[in-house]
Amino acid sequence: MTEKAAPENHFSIQKLYVKDISFESPDTPSVFTFNNWDPKIELNMTNSNKMISEGVYEVILSVTSTVKNNDKTAFLVEVQQGGIFNIAGFNEHDMKYILGSQCMNILFPYVREVISDLSCRGGFPPLLLSPVNFDALYAQAVQKQQESAKVSDLKH
């Protein structure tokens, strides 16, 4: 009788790519006539993942930033940075953490570079996104899920 060996933990990057990209500057050229550049930046981030085959996952980090100056939209940039990751041998808890945090830590520097480059190509100063603590964001999301599950259980 042969025992089936436990799967070995494996994590690797197969491919990194820009899945979708958009840059808009609706008020050009008038937006360049302002003497003072005091931007107000709105930033939204989301992520998603899906299994594309056994042990292979597509992970997407989506970032949208709207930059306003003097109450006018200077520019809007949207980037979906994708990655294909080989992930195997992890339990469900660890798998969620890897997909929700570790993959984001890998994808974020690429999103940051693309956004900075696009803002410069649009004639604006580089938009440099601050580092993000994806471990903390993941922990907050897990806590919110647990709290909403408790509230749901209390209602039933």
Number of C-alpha atoms within 10 A of each C-alpha: 3 4 5 6 6 7 9 9 10 12 16 12 14 12 11 17 14 16 13 12 16 12 17 16 17 13 12 14 10 10 19 14 8 10 7 9 13 11 15 15 14 11 13 10 12 11 17 13 17 12 14 11 9 9 13 18 19 20 23 26 25 21 20 19 19 18 21 18 17 13 9 14 19 24 23 20 21 22 24 23 25 25 23 21 22 18 19 16 14 15 9 9 8 11 15 15 16 18 22 22 19 15 25 24 18 14 21 19 15 18 22 18 14 21 26 18 16 23 22 13 12 15 13 16 13 15 19 13 15 7 10 12 11 17 16 11 13 18 14 12 13 14 12 12 12 12 12 12 12 11 11 10 9 8 7 5
